[in-house]
Amino acid sequence: MINSLVYRDNRPPASNLPPETLAAMRGEPGVMLWVDLADPTDEEIKLILDTTFQFHPLAIEDCVSDAPFPKVERHEDCLHLVMHAVTYSEEKLFKTSDIDLFIGKNFLVSFHRAPLRVVDAVRERFLKSPPAIGRGPDRFAHTILDGMVDGYKPSLENLRLQVEDVAQRVIQRIDASELFPTIVAIRKQLSQLRRIVRPQRAVAHELAQGKTRYIRSVMLPYLRDLGEELDRIEAQAASLSDQLILSFRIFLNKSNNEANAGIRVMTAITALTFPPLLIGGWYGMNFTEFMPELRSVYGYLGAAVATVFFTLGMWLLMRCKKWL
């Protein structure tokens, strides 16, 4: 599908003109074109990219095939950007879609296979706004990129809420069999988000250096702000990842402390029963002929008193040591 906006002499834009007329408009003074190719056919690709704008064959090849990483390429008549828009769901995690932007002197061409809400929103915005020829193709491109960056924020907020939920559940003694898969899944999402953002941040910072004639100096502060926003997103993702690890360590320490407390109680019980077991075991042996104390009138009372005394002494010792 080919969607187009044509601005002439600060008049309201004309939309979706016949594609065959776009080539003649490129040379008209006071004209700016924005052509958006959304999941185009092979014929539409050849008509717009090859015949109308005559882009480099390698740039056209990059559009047709998926690019694994964002990049910036400088050509004689345009600046070619490859960026990744993101859609997010808890089931499919992050899914990226390529979007190619060709920024020329008086034109912007966008190319994407998957439908992108940000492109539709920007087109609707420009259709309703006052004439924008003075803004230039670089501002149109920045508006699209800015909308793509804003698309990261809801997913990042969703991940933040998940991390905070894990921290609360750690305090509430979450089961380990439930905690570990949750932490692994969230860590995977955060790592994937950082892998997506990091190369796009590098592209934004490169554009902000103003080394190409197709990016006006007036747009450089906006592009720097775009790069800084991507920096913040990556930093927040790293911070959430660290917070997740901290919650996991708290859980391990808490589990270890609870296990140690249980072992300490069991050890104390064993120690308290040691005197009765020792005395009872001693007098339970059937060596009556060789144990004259058994014939004593006070033998039973002495054994009972010794048992109570040593048991109480062991209890007082453990209380002083704060083992109980």
Secondary structure per residue as TSV (DSSP state, phi and psi in degrees):
chain	resnum	aa	ss	phi	psi
A	1	M	-	360.0	136.0
A	2	I	E	-111.8	120.8
A	3	N	E	-116.7	138.5
A	4	S	E	-140.1	148.5
A	5	L	E	-126.1	133.8
A	6	V	E	-126.2	123.2
A	7	Y	E	-108.3	130.4
A	8	R	E	-129.8	120.3
A	9	D	T	49.3	46.6
A	10	N	T	60.1	22.0
A	11	R	-	-89.7	162.2
A	12	P	-	-55.5	147.1
A	13	P	-	-71.7	148.7
A	14	A	E	-99.9	139.5
A	15	S	E	-119.5	148.1
A	16	N	S	52.3	52.1
A	17	L	-	-73.7	161.6
A	18	P	-	-56.2	129.6
A	19	P	G	-57.1	-28.5
A	20	E	G	-67.7	-20.1
A	21	T	G	-88.9	-9.4
A	22	L	H	-69.8	-33.3
A	23	A	H	-62.5	-40.5
A	24	A	H	-69.5	-28.8
A	25	M	H	-73.6	-22.6
A	26	R	T	-58.3	-35.4
A	27	G	T	-89.5	-4.0
A	28	E	S	-73.3	138.1
A	29	P	T	-71.7	146.8
A	30	G	T	70.6	26.8
A	31	V	E	-121.0	138.5
A	32	M	E	-130.8	135.0
A	33	L	E	-114.8	141.0
A	34	W	E	-128.6	117.3
A	35	V	E	-116.8	124.3
A	36	D	E	-113.5	123.6
A	37	L	E	-103.7	110.6
A	38	A	E	-109.7	110.0
A	39	D	S	46.1	58.8
A	40	P	-	-75.9	160.1
A	41	T	-	-80.8	170.4
A	42	D	H	-62.7	-36.3
A	43	E	H	-66.7	-40.6
A	44	E	H	-67.1	-37.4
A	45	I	H	-62.0	-46.1
A	46	K	I	-65.6	-40.5
A	47	L	I	-64.7	-46.6
A	48	I	I	-84.3	-54.5
A	49	L	I	-73.9	-37.7
A	50	D	I	-94.0	-54.7
A	51	T	I	-77.3	-49.7
A	52	T	I	-73.8	-50.4
A	53	F	S	-104.8	-13.6
A	54	Q	-	53.7	50.9
A	55	F	-	-72.1	163.0
A	56	H	-	-62.9	140.0
A	57	P	H	-55.9	-35.8
A	58	L	H	-67.4	-36.3
A	59	A	H	-66.1	-39.6
A	60	I	H	-64.8	-38.9
A	61	E	H	-63.2	-38.2
A	62	D	H	-63.4	-34.6
A	63	C	H	-67.6	-44.7
A	64	V	H	-67.3	-39.6
A	65	S	S	-97.9	151.9
A	66	D	-	-72.5	132.3
A	67	A	-	-94.1	126.3
A	68	P	S	-69.6	-26.1
A	69	F	S	-133.3	146.2
A	70	P	-	-62.0	152.7
A	71	K	E	-161.6	167.1
A	72	V	E	-125.3	129.4
A	73	E	E	-128.8	133.6
A	74	R	E	-102.5	125.1
A	75	H	-	-116.8	171.2
A	76	E	S	-65.0	-38.8
A	77	D	S	-108.6	2.4
A	78	C	-	-166.2	169.9
A	79	L	E	-115.6	126.0
A	80	H	E	-106.2	122.6
A	81	L	E	-114.3	137.2
A	82	V	E	-116.9	117.7
A	83	M	E	-127.8	170.2
A	84	H	E	-124.3	117.4
A	85	A	E	-85.3	155.1
A	86	V	E	-125.4	135.8
A	87	T	E	-118.8	146.6
A	88	Y	E	-134.3	138.3
A	89	S	E	-149.1	152.1
A	90	E	T	-65.4	-26.2
A	91	E	T	-79.5	-44.5
A	92	K	T	-101.7	3.8
A	93	L	E	58.6	-137.7
A	94	F	E	-96.6	132.3
A	95	K	E	-122.3	125.3
A	96	T	E	-101.3	149.3
A	97	S	E	-130.8	130.3
A	98	D	E	-69.9	142.6
A	99	I	E	-137.4	124.6
A	100	D	E	-102.8	134.5
A	101	L	E	-123.3	126.4
A	102	F	E	-109.2	113.2
A	103	I	E	-105.8	116.6
A	104	G	-	-115.1	-166.9
A	105	K	S	-66.7	-41.5
A	106	N	S	-136.6	26.2
A	107	F	E	-149.2	155.7
A	108	L	E	-134.0	126.6
A	109	V	E	-118.6	124.6
A	110	S	E	-114.7	141.8
A	111	F	E	-135.9	127.9
A	112	H	E	-156.3	143.8
A	113	R	S	-82.8	-47.8
A	114	A	S	-82.6	147.9
A	115	P	-	-65.4	134.2
A	116	L	-	-121.1	123.1
A	117	R	H	-66.7	-31.9
A	118	V	H	-65.1	-37.7
A	119	V	H	-66.7	-43.5
A	120	D	H	-62.9	-40.1
A	121	A	H	-66.4	-41.0
A	122	V	H	-66.1	-40.2
A	123	R	H	-64.2	-43.0
A	124	E	H	-63.1	-37.3
A	125	R	H	-64.7	-43.6
A	126	F	H	-72.8	-28.7
A	127	L	H	-67.2	-32.6
A	128	K	H	-91.8	-13.5
A	129	S	S	-86.2	166.5
A	130	P	S	-62.2	165.5
A	131	P	-	-50.5	136.0
A	132	A	-	-125.4	25.4
A	133	I	T	-63.2	-30.0
A	134	G	T	-69.6	-16.0
A	135	R	T	-72.8	-40.5
A	136	G	-	90.8	158.2
A	137	P	H	-61.0	-32.8
A	138	D	H	-65.9	-33.7
A	139	R	H	-71.2	-38.1
A	140	F	H	-60.3	-44.9
A	141	A	H	-62.9	-41.9
A	142	H	H	-62.4	-38.3
A	143	T	H	-62.0	-40.8
A	144	I	H	-64.6	-46.5
A	145	L	H	-63.9	-39.2
A	146	D	H	-63.7	-39.8
A	147	G	H	-65.8	-35.2
A	148	M	H	-65.0	-41.6
A	149	V	H	-65.3	-40.6
A	150	D	H	-61.1	-26.0
A	151	G	T	-67.2	-18.7
A	152	Y	H	-75.5	-26.4
A	153	K	H	-66.1	-43.4
A	154	P	H	-60.4	-40.8
A	155	S	H	-67.2	-37.8
A	156	L	H	-66.1	-38.8
A	157	E	H	-65.0	-38.7
A	158	N	H	-62.6	-41.6
A	159	L	H	-66.8	-36.9
A	160	R	H	-61.9	-42.4
A	161	L	H	-64.7	-37.1
A	162	Q	H	-65.3	-41.0
A	163	V	H	-64.9	-43.2
A	164	E	H	-64.8	-35.5
A	165	D	H	-64.8	-39.2
A	166	V	H	-62.6	-41.8
A	167	A	H	-62.5	-39.7
A	168	Q	H	-67.9	-39.7
A	169	R	H	-70.7	-29.2
A	170	V	H	-62.4	-42.5
A	171	I	H	-64.6	-33.2
A	172	Q	T	-88.4	16.5
A	173	R	T	62.3	61.2
A	174	I	-	-68.4	149.5
A	175	D	-	-70.2	138.7
A	176	A	H	-62.0	-37.0
A	177	S	H	-65.2	-22.4
A	178	E	H	-92.8	-31.5
A	179	L	H	-72.0	-47.0
A	180	F	H	-59.4	-49.6
A	181	P	H	-61.3	-35.0
A	182	T	H	-65.4	-45.1
A	183	I	H	-64.1	-43.3
A	184	V	H	-61.7	-42.3
A	185	A	H	-65.4	-43.4
A	186	I	H	-68.1	-41.2
A	187	R	H	-60.4	-38.2
A	188	K	H	-63.5	-42.1
A	189	Q	H	-65.8	-43.2
A	190	L	H	-64.4	-40.9
A	191	S	H	-64.2	-40.0
A	192	Q	H	-66.1	-40.5
A	193	L	H	-60.9	-43.5
A	194	R	H	-65.8	-37.6
A	195	R	H	-64.6	-32.0
A	196	I	H	-76.4	-41.9
A	197	V	H	-74.6	-38.9
A	198	R	H	-56.7	-50.9
A	199	P	H	-68.0	-30.3
A	200	Q	H	-71.0	-32.2
A	201	R	H	-62.1	-41.3
A	202	A	H	-63.5	-38.5
A	203	V	H	-65.0	-43.9
A	204	A	H	-62.2	-41.9
A	205	H	H	-67.4	-34.9
A	206	E	H	-66.3	-40.8
A	207	L	H	-64.9	-35.6
A	208	A	H	-69.7	-12.3
A	209	Q	T	-76.4	-13.8
A	210	G	-	67.9	37.2
A	211	K	-	-92.3	6.5
A	212	T	S	-126.2	146.1
A	213	R	T	-74.5	-12.1
A	214	Y	T	-88.3	-3.0
A	215	I	S	-112.7	112.8
A	216	R	-	-72.6	154.8
A	217	S	G	-62.8	-29.4
A	218	V	G	-66.0	-21.5
A	219	M	G	-89.9	-11.3
A	220	L	H	-61.1	-43.0
A	221	P	H	-60.2	-36.6
A	222	Y	H	-66.4	-39.3
A	223	L	H	-70.2	-35.4
A	224	R	H	-64.1	-40.7
A	225	D	H	-63.5	-36.0
A	226	L	H	-63.5	-44.6
A	227	G	H	-63.5	-40.0
A	228	E	H	-66.3	-34.5
A	229	E	H	-66.3	-39.7
A	230	L	H	-66.9	-35.5
A	231	D	H	-59.4	-44.2
A	232	R	H	-64.7	-39.1
A	233	I	H	-64.3	-44.5
A	234	E	H	-65.2	-40.8
A	235	A	H	-64.0	-39.7
A	236	Q	H	-66.1	-39.4
A	237	A	H	-63.5	-41.3
A	238	A	H	-64.8	-40.3
A	239	S	H	-64.5	-41.2
A	240	L	H	-65.2	-37.2
A	241	S	H	-63.5	-43.3
A	242	D	H	-64.0	-40.5
A	243	Q	H	-63.5	-36.1
A	244	L	H	-65.8	-43.0
A	245	I	H	-63.8	-39.4
A	246	L	H	-62.3	-42.4
A	247	S	H	-62.3	-38.5
A	248	F	H	-65.6	-40.9
A	249	R	H	-66.1	-38.4
A	250	I	H	-61.3	-41.3
A	251	F	H	-61.9	-43.9
A	252	L	H	-64.3	-44.3
A	253	N	H	-62.6	-40.5
A	254	K	H	-65.6	-41.3
A	255	S	H	-64.8	-41.4
A	256	N	H	-64.0	-41.1
A	257	N	H	-64.5	-40.9
A	258	E	H	-66.0	-40.1
A	259	A	H	-64.7	-42.3
A	260	N	H	-64.3	-37.7
A	261	A	H	-63.9	-40.9
A	262	G	H	-64.9	-41.6
A	263	I	H	-64.5	-39.2
A	264	R	H	-63.4	-40.9
A	265	V	H	-65.7	-43.6
A	266	M	H	-64.2	-38.9
A	267	T	H	-65.0	-40.4
A	268	A	H	-63.9	-41.6
A	269	I	H	-62.9	-41.2
A	270	T	H	-62.6	-43.5
A	271	A	H	-64.3	-38.8
A	272	L	H	-67.0	-32.7
A	273	T	H	-84.6	-4.5
A	274	F	H	-64.2	-48.3
A	275	P	H	-59.1	-47.7
A	276	P	H	-60.8	-39.4
A	277	L	H	-66.8	-39.7
A	278	L	H	-65.8	-50.2
A	279	I	H	-67.4	-43.5
A	280	G	H	-64.4	-39.1
A	281	G	H	-67.6	-36.6
A	282	W	H	-64.0	-48.5
A	283	Y	H	-81.7	-6.7
A	284	G	H	-83.8	-10.2
A	285	M	S	-72.5	143.0
A	286	N	S	-89.9	58.9
A	287	F	-	-112.4	51.8
A	288	T	G	-62.8	-32.6
A	289	E	G	-67.6	-28.7
A	290	F	G	-107.3	12.9
A	291	M	-	-121.7	81.3
A	292	P	G	-62.4	-22.0
A	293	E	G	-67.9	-16.9
A	294	L	G	-70.7	-24.4
A	295	R	G	-85.8	-3.7
A	296	S	S	-72.9	145.3
A	297	V	T	-65.7	-33.8
A	298	Y	T	-101.9	14.5
A	299	G	H	-62.5	-46.5
A	300	Y	H	-63.8	-44.8
A	301	L	H	-63.4	-41.0
A	302	G	H	-63.6	-41.3
A	303	A	H	-63.8	-41.2
A	304	A	H	-65.5	-44.0
A	305	V	H	-64.3	-42.2
A	306	A	H	-62.0	-40.2
A	307	T	H	-61.9	-48.7
A	308	V	H	-64.7	-41.3
A	309	F	H	-63.4	-50.0
A	310	F	H	-68.9	-34.3
A	311	T	H	-65.4	-45.4
A	312	L	H	-64.1	-38.8
A	313	G	H	-63.8	-40.4
A	314	M	H	-64.3	-39.2
A	315	W	H	-65.1	-43.5
A	316	L	H	-64.0	-38.1
A	317	L	H	-62.7	-43.4
A	318	M	H	-70.1	-31.3
A	319	R	H	-67.8	-39.8
A	320	C	H	-66.3	-36.4
A	321	K	T	-81.2	-3.7
A	322	K	T	60.8	36.0
A	323	W	-	-85.7	-13.0
A	324	L	-	-126.9	360.0
